[in-house]
Amino acid sequence: MAALATTVTVLGAVALFEPVNGYQVRRELLSWGLDQWAQIKPGSIYSMLTTLTRDGSVDRHDVEDDGRPVAVYTTTEAGRSRLGDLLCTALTVVDPLSPLPFHVGLMLAGLLPREDAVRCLTTRRQNLRSATEDFEATLRALTDGEPAPPHIAGVVALGRELVRTEADWLDHRLQQIEAGEFTFAGEPSSWQPPPEDPGRQMGAERARYRRLLQRRRA
């Protein structure tokens, strides 16, 4: 699941900011604190860019920017399709004791069309209900069968409460999305980064890289 989270994060960052160089991806992801809460390290970001290039999810363009060579990345059609599939996997698979892919999927859910996000999260809600039933069945078996160490039942009970709490939260989030809140693919965004945010600099650099790529194609 950690590999899924890293793939979705790096491919999603390229899709968000393309055309973008590796340093920009690293800088942006570290500004999100992913090296701390997601344990995605700088080295794994560059390694994933190489992997995504090799498997055809992104294209690498070697350009000259103010006299220095720079590798710039853009998503391919196959990469964008793959990202949609991976985001939906991250949003639907329930693993209460390893929630990182879901958290990353939520963070990047705006790359999906609204209807796709609703579909994936509705599936997750169904999976949460099934997981709750599974935890309850396990707790009954532990109670009615052979006595188990107390800490085992406690871990199972924790899992049940985690999925119950998340199901309540998800019901509210789905209501918000269906009511038109948040921004999804193809929709205008009203949010703008503050002046000191690296995202503003990213916009200017993106425009410059687009011009450089256009010159190469001309």
C-alpha positions in Angstrom: 0.0 0.0 0.0 2.9 2.3 0.6 4.0 1.9 -3.1 0.4 2.8 -4.2 0.6 6.0 -2.1 4.0 7.0 -3.5 2.9 6.3 -7.1 -0.4 8.2 -6.7 1.4 11.1 -5.0 4.2 11.6 -7.6 2.0 11.0 -10.7 -0.7 13.2 -9.2 1.8 16.0 -8.6 3.0 15.9 -12.2 -0.6 16.0 -13.4 -1.3 19.0 -11.1 1.7 21.1 -12.2 2.8 19.9 -15.6 5.1 20.7 -17.3 7.2 20.4 -14.1 10.8 19.4 -13.2 11.8 17.0 -10.5 13.0 19.6 -8.1 9.6 21.4 -8.3 7.8 18.1 -7.6 10.1 17.5 -4.6 9.7 21.0 -3.3 5.9 21.0 -3.6 5.5 17.6 -1.9 7.8 18.4 0.9 5.8 21.7 1.5 2.8 19.4 2.1 4.7 17.6 4.8 4.7 14.3 3.0 8.1 13.4 4.3 6.6 13.4 7.8 3.1 12.1 7.7 3.3 10.0 4.6 7.0 9.0 4.9 7.6 9.8 1.3 11.3 10.8 1.1 13.0 13.0 -1.5 14.9 10.0 -2.9 11.7 8.1 -3.5 10.2 11.0 -5.4 13.1 11.0 -8.0 13.1 7.3 -8.2 9.3 7.2 -8.8 9.7 9.8 -11.6 12.2 7.5 -13.3 9.8 4.5 -12.9 6.9 6.5 -14.2 8.9 7.6 -17.2 10.0 4.0 -17.9 6.5 2.6 -17.7 5.1 5.3 -20.0 3.0 7.2 -17.5 5.0 10.4 -17.9 7.2 11.8 -20.7 10.6 13.3 -19.9 11.6 16.3 -21.9 15.2 17.5 -21.8 15.2 21.2 -22.3 17.7 24.1 -21.9 16.5 26.7 -19.4 18.7 29.8 -19.3 21.7 27.9 -20.5 21.3 24.9 -18.1 19.8 21.5 -19.0 16.6 20.6 -17.2 14.4 17.5 -17.3 10.7 18.4 -17.5 7.9 16.0 -17.0 4.4 15.8 -18.4 1.7 13.0 -18.1 0.9 10.8 -21.0 -2.6 9.8 -22.0 -1.9 6.4 -20.5 -0.6 8.0 -17.4 -3.7 10.1 -16.9 -5.9 7.1 -17.3 -3.7 5.1 -14.9 -3.9 8.0 -12.3 -7.7 7.9 -12.4 -7.7 4.1 -11.8 -5.1 4.4 -9.0 -7.0 7.3 -7.3 -10.2 5.2 -7.3 -8.3 2.3 -5.8 -6.9 4.5 -3.1 -10.3 5.9 -2.4 -12.2 2.6 -2.3 -9.9 0.1 -0.5 -10.5 -0.1 3.2 -7.6 -0.8 5.5 -8.2 1.0 8.8 -4.8 0.2 10.2 -3.0 1.5 7.1 -4.9 4.5 5.9 -2.1 6.3 4.0 -3.4 5.5 0.4 -6.9 6.8 1.3 -5.4 10.0 2.8 -3.3 10.6 -0.3 -6.3 9.8 -2.5 -8.5 12.3 -0.7 -5.7 14.9 -1.1 -5.7 14.5 -4.8 -9.3 13.6 -5.4 -9.8 17.0 -7.2 -8.0 15.5 -10.2 -11.0 13.3 -10.8 -14.3 14.5 -12.3 -16.9 15.1 -9.6 -19.0 12.1 -10.7 -16.1 9.8 -10.5 -15.2 10.9 -7.0 -18.7 10.3 -5.9 -18.7 6.9 -7.5 -15.5 5.8 -5.8 -16.4 7.2 -2.4 -19.8 5.6 -2.6 -18.1 2.3 -3.1 -15.8 3.0 -0.1 -18.9 3.7 2.0 -20.2 0.2 1.1 -16.8 -1.3 1.8 -16.8 0.4 5.2 -20.1 -1.2 6.0 -18.8 -4.6 5.0 -15.7 -4.0 7.1 -17.8 -3.1 10.1 -19.8 -6.3 9.8 -16.5 -8.3 9.5 -15.1 -6.8 12.6 -18.3 -7.4 14.6 -18.3 -11.1 13.4 -14.7 -11.4 14.6 -15.5 -9.9 17.9 -18.4 -12.3 18.4 -16.2 -15.2 17.5 -13.6 -14.1 20.0 -16.3 -13.8 22.7 -18.2 -17.0 22.0 -15.3 -19.2 21.1 -12.0 -20.1 22.7 -10.8 -17.3 25.0 -8.3 -15.0 23.2 -5.7 -12.7 24.8 -7.4 -9.5 25.8 -5.2 -7.3 23.5 -6.4 -9.2 20.5 -10.1 -8.3 21.0 -9.0 -4.8 21.8 -7.3 -4.4 18.4 -10.3 -5.8 16.6 -12.6 -3.4 18.5 -10.3 -0.5 17.5 -10.6 -1.5 13.9 -14.4 -1.6 14.2 -14.5 1.9 15.8 -12.2 3.3 13.2 -14.4 2.2 10.3 -17.5 3.3 12.1 -16.1 6.8 12.7 -14.9 7.0 9.1 -18.2 5.9 7.7 -19.9 8.8 9.6 -17.3 11.3 8.3 -17.7 9.9 4.8 -21.5 10.3 4.8 -21.0 14.0 5.5 -18.2 14.4 2.9 -20.3 12.8 0.2 -23.2 15.1 1.0 -20.9 18.1 0.6 -19.5 16.8 -2.8 -23.0 16.0 -4.1 -24.1 19.5 -3.0 -21.4 21.1 -5.2 -18.7 21.8 -2.6 -15.0 21.6 -3.4 -13.4 21.7 -6.8 -13.0 18.8 -9.2 -11.5 18.2 -12.7 -12.9 20.5 -15.3 -14.3 23.0 -12.7 -13.0 26.5 -12.0 -11.2 26.9 -8.7 -11.9 29.8 -6.4 -8.9 29.0 -4.2 -5.5 30.8 -4.8 -2.3 30.1 -3.0 -1.1 33.0 -0.7 1.7 35.2 -2.2 4.5 33.4 -0.4 3.3 29.9 -1.4 5.6 28.0 -3.8 2.6 27.2 -5.9 2.6 30.8 -7.2 6.2 30.4 -8.4 5.2 27.1 -9.9 2.7 28.8 -12.1 5.3 31.1 -13.6 7.7 28.3 -14.1 5.0 26.2 -15.7 4.3 28.9 -18.3 8.0 29.2 -19.1 8.4 25.4 -19.6 5.3 25.4 -21.9 7.0 28.0 -24.1 10.2 26.0 -24.2 8.3 22.8 -25.1 6.4 24.7 -27.8 9.7 25.9 -29.3 11.0 22.4 -29.4 7.9 21.2 -31.3 8.0 24.1 -33.7 
